[in-house]
Amino acid sequence: MQVVHYLFDCLNIPCKVLPPLFEDPCLVLLSDQNAPSLDDKLWPQDVTERQGLGQRHVGTNEAEQAWSTAEFGAPGRCLRPRHRIYSLTAHQGSPHELLGGQSWPRAGPIVSRMRDRFPGIGPDWARFDGPAGTQMVDTAIDAISDFLRSGDSANGHGTFAASTASTALVAEARRVVARLLGADADGTVFGANMTTLTFAFTRALARTFNAGDEIVGTRLDHDANVTPWQLAANDSGARLTLAPFDVDTGRLDPEAVFELIGPRTRWVAVTGASNALGTMPDLTTIVTGAHERGARVFVDGVHLVPHHRVDLVALGCDAFVTSPYKWYGPHSGILWLTPDLRETLDPYKVRPAPDTAPERWETGTASFEAIAGIAAAATFLLESDVTAIAASERAVFAPLLDGLHAFPHVVVHGPQDLDARTPTVSFSVAGHHPDAVAAHLAGHQVAVWSGSYYAVETMAALGLTETGAIRAGVSCYTSDTDVDRLLAALATQAP
């Protein structure tokens, strides 16, 4: 409701926001004398409701009938702020962008279908915490439960039925994940999480480094793609340097990476998408350019896979990591390696463990129930089509970004537009610590994260080391109503 007040204050139109009538969360009452001043700011139709990908005109007659018995008396025009007003014309000083000034299509149908697949998503909370971990899809929950109830919970590579079932489960999960990533199953490694797998990989690499060797990383990366490399460099006498990104745009110029590559550069470690800013670097150019200069490439795809179709064969990187719990699966990690790396590098492992890939990279007993959930989550993405999910997320995210830009007391960090990014945004609110903003939003049952989100170098480059920022991310189940709730709650926190 505060967003609605803000809207009409900027238009210099007095209004009152009524308590809920019928099924609407709130309605705006404009008196007859105020209505003409609104006419020149609206298209001929009085009210437009976006529903799915279409439009439905809401006539004023039914609104007037509703107001005739309303507490505030006089009939007037009824606007439904839950369905953002797209027909406002742009004029300086107006909140044109605040409620979705551009005619972005509503993403209702696909989001509605998606939300039905997530038992953890209810009506009470608007969940924008997906970049730190999504809710689990129903089929992944069922797969985990079914496996644990089946009696097949046993270590693999045995001769009895339960053991062979576990072995078959892992093999099938590798095939499904390989399809999702556009890779081969034999290079697909399951582990506890991306950080653990990256430490294992870089620790093995450190055995091959010599003093004076070089590694190039970026300041756009999560620390799990920075510190493991730094520690490997420390252990071997190698050196890690970090390519800067443009702090005004949040973009990483491939040339900034290439300028740091020298004759001793062994590896380039780069993010597929920034977990803090949503920036998607030009991976194809970076991978190709690094290879041309004699370096190999490790890609952190944790924040990329949920929002963008991945084809590792086409990309041509040498190693890739992702986290299923960021794409609707269980807490776990996946590492993929090219054939030569998976077979020739020597990972740290116990003596009885297999010497063949990919098992030689998987330390300890696998979490078979988690692997069942991983396969189900990967199947969900394949069947739903990541490209279609991305289009739906973009339709939800665009009004969120517009709305944040329209607040004079909000600063958006990183990319300011929709190009080459995931639906994740970091921002600051003038006069309020990010932790206080996150707590304020939580009070309105809107879930966001504050801090650095482990993007230590990113926050340092932005000058936000001490405070961090607020992060909101759109997932496949995020709705337009969720966006409205976030913007409405922010509007109540004046600078």
Residue, then its C-alpha position, 0 to 999 in steps of 0.5 A: m500500500q505504501v507503494v501506491h501512496y508513493l505513486f500518487d504522491c509523485l503524481n500530486i494526486p491525493c488518494k486513500v488506500l482502503p483495507p482489503l475488499f473482496e479478494d484484493p489486498c488493497l484498493v485505491l480510492l480517488s475522488d471524482q474531482n481527482a479523476p480528471s487529473l489522472d486521465d492525462k496520465l493514463w491510456p483511454q482505458d481506466v484500469t488494466e489488469r495483467q493476467g498471465l500474458g494477456q490483458r483484461h479491462v476492469g470497468t469503472n462501473e463495477a468499481e463505482q458500485a463497490w465504492s457506493t457502499a464503501e466506508f469512504g463514501a463517494p464513488g471513485r475509480c478502483l485501481r488494483p496495485r497488485h497488478r501493476i499499472y503499465s499504462l502510465t506515461a513517462h514523465q519526469g519525476s513520476p514513478h513510471e518505473l516504480l510499478g513496472g513502467q514498461s509493458w513486461p508480460r506477466a509470467g503468471p501461468i508458468v510461475s503458477r505451474m512451477r509454484d505447484r511443484f514446490p511444497g516449501i513455497g506457501p502464501d506467507w513468504a515472498r522468497f528472494d533467497g534463491p541465490a543462496g539456495t532454492q526450495m526443492v522441487d517435489t520430484a527431488i523430495d520424493a526421490i530422496s524419500d523413495f530411495l530411503r524407504s526402498g531398502d536400497s540404501a547400501n554402499g555401491h559396487g557390491t553383489f547383493a540387490a541393494s548394492t547393485a541398485s545403489t550402483a545403478l542409481v549413481a550411474e543413471a544420475r551421472r547420465v542425467v546430469a551430463r545431459l543437463l550440462g551438455a557433457d559426458a557422464d564419465g567426467t561427472v563427479f558428485g561431492a559434498n558441495m562446490t567449495t569442497l570439490t574446488f578445494a579437492f581439485t585445486r589441491a591436486l593441481a597444486r602438486t603440478f605447479n612450480a614456483g613462478d607459475e601463475i593463476v588468473g582469477t577475477r574479482l567478480d567471483h565467489d570466494a570459493n573460486v578465489t581462496p582455493w586457488q590462493l591456497a594452492a598457489n601458496d603451497s606451490g610457490a605459484r601466484l594468483t592475480l585477479a582481473p578487475f570488473d567495471v564497478d559502474t556496470g558490473r561487467l567483466d571485460p574479457e580483455a581484463v582477463f587476457e591482460l593478466i595471462g602470461p607465459r607462466t599462466r596455467w589456469v584461468a578461474v572465472t565465474g559463469a555468473s556472479n552470485a552477487l550482481g548477476t553478471m554473466p561474463d562472456l564465457t565463450t570469449i574468455v575460454t577461447g582466448a585463454h586457450e589461445r594463450g596457453a591457459r586452461v579454464f575452470v568455470d564456477g557455474v553455481h549461479l549460472v545453471p539455474h538460469h541459463r542453458v549450459d553446453l560444456v562441449a560447446l563451451g570447451c572449458d576444462a573444468f566446471v562446478t555447480s551446486p544442485y541445491k541452487w537448482y532445486g535439488p539437495h545440498s551437494g556439489i558437482l564437478w566435471l573434468t575433461p578426460d585428461l584431467r580426470e585420469t591424469l591428475d592425482p587427487y587426494k584419496v585413500r588407498p582402497a578407493p577406485d583409481t578410475a574416474p570419476e570415482r577416484w575424485e569422490t572421497g568417502t561414501a556417497s550420499f546416495e539419497a542426495i544423488a537420487g534427488i540430484a537426478a530428479a532435480a536435473t530431470f525437472l530442469l530438462e523437462s521444464d526447459v531452462t530456456a523457458i524458465a529463464a524467459s519466465e524469470r526475466a518477465v518477473f525480474a524486469p519489474l523488480l529491477d525497474g521498481l528498484h531503479a525508481f526509488p530515489h533512496v535505492v542504489v542498484h549495484g552492478p548491471q543496470d539493465l537486463d542484458a547478459r545477467t541472471p535475475t539477481v540484483s544487489f542494492s543498498v538503501a540510503g540511511h539503512h544498513p543492509d542487515a536492517v533492510a533485510a530485517h525490515l523486509a523479513g518483518h513483511q515476510v519477504a526473504v532476502w540476504s544481506g552481507s557479502y554472500y561470500a563475494v568478498e572481492t566483489m564487495a571490496a571492489l564496490g567499496l562495500t566491504e564493511t556493510g555489504a548489500i541486499r540481494a534479491g534473486v528471482s527463481c522459477y517459482t517467484s511470482d509477480t505478487d512477490v515482487d509487488r510485496l518486496l517493492a511495497a515493503l521497501a517503500t515503507q523504509a524511507p531514508 
